[in-house]
Amino acid sequence: MTNEPTATRRRFLRSSALASAGLAVGCGPSSDESSGQASAKRPNVVLIMSDDLGYECLGSYGGTSYKTPRLDALAASGMRFNHAYAQPLCTPTRLQLMTGAYNFRNWQAFGIMPPEEKTIGHLMSAAGYKTCISGKWQLYSYNPPDFELEWRGKGMLPKDAGFDEYFLWHAEHTEDKGSRYADPVVLDNGTLRTHQGGYGPDAYTDYINDFMGRNAGGDEPFFVYYPMTLPHGPFKPTPESDVWAAGDRHKSNRKYYADMVEHMDMVIGRIVDKIDELGIAENTLILYYSDNGTPREVESRMGEKLIKGGKGYTTDAGTHVPMIATWKGVIPAGRVNDDLIDSTDFIPTIIDVTGAKALPEMTLDGRSFLPQLRGETGDPREWIMFHFDPLPGTGKVGYKLVRFARDKRYKLYEETGALFDVPGDPLEEQPIPPGNDTPESAQARRELKTVLEQMKA
């Protein structure tokens, strides 16, 4: 390698330096040029995130185990991303999405968001948006009384997270958080309610549709964040399951994962239908994502290929997730994008879309993918990095801090120095010894090592 870096390497190192400084690349246009369309009205944004669903579960990605017609239709009408990644477990991803920062900057404990953090809710409210969150919280006082007592009563409460309205399961009641599915227990704008006879995902969706209906015609645009409970375990019947009508709604069985995936797809379809009914599809960006891979006890098929879930693992089985975006008249239909995306990229993109301003207290590690949504090349990432440390947390025995960085092909682990060619070794069973490097793998090893060295607290 010569002393003068190649153009690719110069670009790679520039990306690394920007991210290590906590800069949001591609953000910050003025509000009159940020909507992505000719309309002077700022766009609405609906951000939906599944809970425990890998890319292999959707038909649009080649999955054949489950019927997902509504998400497949979203992909056909918009853009599907082939290289979207999340942290292997939920809270690490949720914290990154809510704050825009990698976990090494603000991680404290599992199920905890530091109360001083500024969130996407604060950001959008400050930008003049009506804001709503409905679904799963799990960012306050996660641990039960007999585990890590110093984390009792810690974290951020929904009322302090910057949202005008909230309707959330597992919000502040650690011991008896109640059901998220049949007969759900929900914190409804400060009041804890049990929806006897109801089904949680339907209630969360009803709340969002009501919010959009009340705000679609106003002068202020709206922002909705739907962190779903589906299809996370326990694997319970849905209203479409054969035992639901008989009243056997609380019995767990792994076979219900399929019903849960399909109900997840259905309620997302209800949100899309509501947007169409309100006549706001041309002014509403819908983003769909997932927080981590499929549960380990679930096996799914992509044709003849059997994919075993890898939630909690740092392989692709735990981190490779679906991502779909649609915006009528703005995102070209039927596009497939191969750029790298991770959970820190949503805030910079939403800033770019809406003309919001990053709050001074925020450190943003992501990069806007708005140009890609428009069908342009943009400034795609050369790498993403993971600081995965789900401790302390109840039920997290056996986990430890794992740091790694990857590009679309290679993945480098910091502690061991192991480098993997992921497409050829998806289960990461054959690390490439430095002595066996090709010129390409040697360059990736150097560059990913630089990322890990720079991305530290």
N, C-alpha and C positions, 0 to 999 in steps of 0.2 A: 504494500500500500504506500502511495506517495505521500509526501508531507501536505500537498494540496488536496483537501477532501473533494470527493466527487460531488456533483450537484445533488445527487440523492442523499449522500451523507450530510452535506451542509443543511439540507432541508430537515433531515432527521434530527440533527443536533439543535437546530433552531426550535423545532417542536419541543424537544426535551427541555431546553432552557426556558421557554415560555411557560410550560406546565409547572416546572419546578418553582417558578416565581409566582404561581397561582394566578395566571392571567387567563381570561376567557377569550379565546381566539375567535375573531369574527363577530364580536358582539357590538352592540351600542349604536345602531342607526337612529336617526331622529324618528319620532313617531309618525311623521307624515310620509316616510318612505319605507316603513317596515312591514306593512301588512301583507306584502307579497301579491297584491292585486290592486286594481285601479280604484276600488272603493275607498272613500275617505274614512269609513267606519273601521275602527280597529277590530281585528278578528277575535272571535271567541276561540278558546283552546280547551279541549277535553283530553285529558291524559288518563289512560286506563292501564293498570298493571295487574296481571294475573299473579296468583300466589302458588308457586310450585308447578311450573309447566315449562318443559323444555321445547325446543324448536321442533322436535320430532313428532309432537302431538298434533300439529296443524296440517290439514290437507294441502294447503298452499306451499308447504315445505316438503311435501312428499309423504306425510304421515297417512297411514291407512287404518289405524285402530279406532279412530273416533270421527264422528261427523261434526265438522266445523264449518258449515256453509256460510255463516255470516262473516266470520273472519276471512275466509277464503274470498268472499265477495269484496271485502275491504281491500284485500291485497290486489284483486283484479282491477279495482277502480282507482288504486293509488300505487303505493310503492312498498315493496317488501325488501327488507335488509337481510342479507345472508350472513353478515359478520357482526351481529349484536351480541354483547356479552354482559353478564351480571355477576355479582359476587355469588359464592356458592350457597349462602344462606340469606334469609330475608332481611333482618335488621341491617346488616352491612350495606346491602343494596338500597334499602329505603332511606338510610341516613345520607348516602351519597346523592340520591335523587332529590331529597328534600333540601339539601344544603348546597349542592354543586361541588362539594369538596371530597377528595379522597380520604379514606378512613384514617390514615395516619395523622391527619390534621385535627380530628375532633372525636375520635372513638373513645368511649368511656367503659361501657359494659353492654351486654346483649339486652335488647329491648329498651335501651335508653337513648334519648336524644338530649344533648346538653341544653339546659333551659335558656342559656344565653345565645344560642344559635339563631341566626336569621334564616327563615325558610322560604320556600317558593310561595307560600301563602303570604308572608310579609311582603315579598317582592311584588306580587301581583296586586295586592291591596294598595300598596304605595303607588302603583302605576294607574290606579283608578279603576281597577277591575272589581266586579262582584265575584266573590270567591266562595267555593264550596268544596268540602271533602266529605266523602261518604264511603264506608267500608271498614277496613281494618286499620287500627292505630298502632298499638303495641310499641309505643315509644316512651312509656312512662312506667316506672316501678314494676319491672317485668318479673323479678324473682319472688318466690313464695317466702313465707316468714322464716323457714328453717334454712335459708341459703343466702349467704353474703348479705348480712343484715345492713351493711353500710349503704346498700343501694335501695333500701326501702324508701319509698316516697321521693325518689329522685327521677329526673328526666323532665320532659316537657309535656304539659297538659294541653289538650286540644284547644282550650280557650285562649291559650297564649301563643298559638302557632300562626296567627295572622289570617285565619279564615273567617269570613263573615258568618258562615253556617257550617255546622258539622253534625254528622249522624254516624256514630262509630261504635264498632265492637272492640272490646279489650282496650278501653281508653284509660281507665284509672282504677279498676276493681280487680286487683291482682289475685286474691284468694278465690273468689267465685266469679270468674269472668263470664260464666254462663255460656250458652250455646251461640255459635255464630251461624248455625243453620236452622234447624227446626226450632220454633219458639225462641227466637233470638233475643239476647239481652243487649240493648243498644243505648249509648249515651247520646241523647237527642238534645243538642244545644244546652247541655248542662243538666238535663233531667234523665235519670236512668230508667229505662222502660223495658218491660218484657212484652214482646209481640206474640202473645199466645195464639197458637194456631197458624202463625205465619212462617215464611221461609226467608231467612236472612238476606240472601242475594237478591231476592225479589224486592224486599223492603229497601235495601241500599239503592237499588236501581230506581224504584219509585221515587225516592227522595231526590235523586239527581234529575229525573225527568220533571218533577214538580219545580225544582229550582230553575231549570232551563226555561220552563214554561213561564215562570214569573218574571224572568229577566231578559228573555229574548227580544222583547220589544222596547226595552229601555234605552236611555242614552249611553249607559255604561256597558261595555262588553263584559263577558263573564269568563271565569276560569274554573274548571271542574277537575278535581283530582279524585280518581276512583281506584284506591288500592284495594283490590278485590280480596275476598276470603277464599273464593274458589280457585283451584280445586284442592286446596290444602287439606290434609288429614285433620281430624278423623274422617274416614271415608264413610259418609252418611248418605242415606237415600235423598233424592231430590223429588219434587212433586211429580216428575215423570217416572220415577222408579215404581216397580210393581207392588211394593209393600206400603207405599205412601198412603194410599186411600184406606188401607186397613188400620192405619194409626201407628204402625211400627216404624217410627221416624227417627229414632235415636240409636238404633243398632248399627254398629260399624262393621263394614265388610269391604275388603279391597276391591271387590267387583264393582262397587259404586263409583270408583274413580272415573270410569267411562261416562256414567250418567252426569257426574259433576263437571267434567270437561264440556259435555254437550250442553248442559244448562248454562255454564259460563258463556259459551258461544251465543246462546239464545238471548241472554240478558244484554250482552253487548249489542246484539241486533236491535233490541228494544231501544237502546240509546240512539243508535243510528236512525231508526225509524222516527224517533221524536224530533231529532234534528231536521230530518226531511219534512216532517209534518209542520214544524214551525217555520219552514221556508228559509232556513239560515245555513244550509249546507255550503253555499258559496262563500260564506264568511265564517266558517268554523273549521279549524284544524283538529283532526282526531289523531292522536298518537296512541299506539298500543305496544305493550312491552310485557316482560315477565321478570320476576325478582330473582329467580334461580332455576336450576334444572328440576326435572321430574323426580318425585320421591324414589328412593332406592328399591322399594318393594314393588314398583310398577315396571312392567315391561310393555313396550309399545313397538309397533311395526311400521317400517317404511318399505312397503312391498314385502319382499322376501327377507329383508334385513331386520333383525331383532335388536332393539335398543333398550338397554337396561338403564333405568333412572339412576342419576348420580348426585342427587341433592347432597350438599355438604362436601363433595369432592371437588378438587381444583382442576380436574380434567374437564374436557368439553361437556361431558355428561352432567356436570354440575353447574356450568357457566354459560353454555351456548343457548341463547334464548331467542324466541321470535320477536320481531319488531316490524310493525306495519304502520304506515302513515297515509292518511287520505285527506284531501282538501279539494273539493269540487272546483274545477276550473283553474286550479293552481298547480297541483301535483299531476304530472302526466300519468295517465292510466296504464296499468299493467307493467310498470317499470320494476326492475330488480336491481338493487344497489349492492355492491361488494365492498363498500368502505367500512372500516372499523367504527363501532359505536359502543359506548358504555354509558352507565347511568349518570355520570357527571355531565354528559352532553345535553341533557334536556333543558336545564336552566339557560345556558348560553343560547340554545336554539330558540327557546320561548322569548328570551330578551330580544333576539334578532327579529322574530316574527311580530312582536307586539310593540316594540319601541320602549319597553320598560327599561329602567336604569338599574344596573347592579347596585345593591345597597353597599355603602362603605364598609360595613362589617363583614361582607362576604369575601371569601377566597374561592375563586372559581377555577377548577382544574379542567373543565371540559371545553369542547369546541362546537360551535354552531354547525349544524348540518342543514340549515335552511337552503343554501344554494343547491345542494343535492336534491332537496324536495322539489325545487323548481326545475329540475332536469339539467342543472349546470354541474360543472366539475367541482367547484368549491375548493376547499383547502382541507382535504381529508387527513385524518390522523395517520401517522406512521406506526404508532404503537398504542397499547393501553397497558395500564399497570394495576396490580392488585396488592393491597395491604389487607390481608384477610386474617382477622383476629377476633373470633366470636366470644372470647373470654373477657371478664368472668360472666358466667351465665348458667342457670340451672339446665341440666340435661346436655351440657357441652363437654362432658368428660371425654378425653382423647383428642380434643382439638388443641391446636397451638397456633402461634403466629406463623403464617406462611406469606412470603412476599415473592411475587413473580411478575415478569413483564412479557408481553408477546406482541408479535405482529400477526399478519394473517396466516403465516406458515409456522414460525418458530416460537417456542416458549422457553424462557430461561428462569430458573428458580434461584433466588438469592442465596439461601443458606447452603445448599448443596452444590450449586453451580451446574446442575443438570440442565442440559439443553435437549429439547424434543422437537422433532419434525412432526407437528400435530396431524396434518392430513394423512401421513403415512403410518402414524402410530397414535391413534386417538385415545387409547387407554394409557399412554405414556409408560410403556413397558421397556423401551429400548432407548435409554439416553445416548446421545452422540458423544463419545469421548473426544476431547479436544484434538487428540492425535488423528482422529478420523474426520475432521472437519473438511468440508468442501470450501472453496472460496466464499460461496454464498452463506453457508452456516457459520463460518468464521466471522464474517462481517456482522451477521445477525447477533452472534454471541457478544461481540464488542459493543454494538449499539445498544442492545438490551441491558447490558451491564452498566452502561452509562446512564440509562434511564433510572435504574434502581439506585445507583449512587446519588443521583440528583434528587430523587423523589423521597426525601426523608424529612422528618420533623426538624 
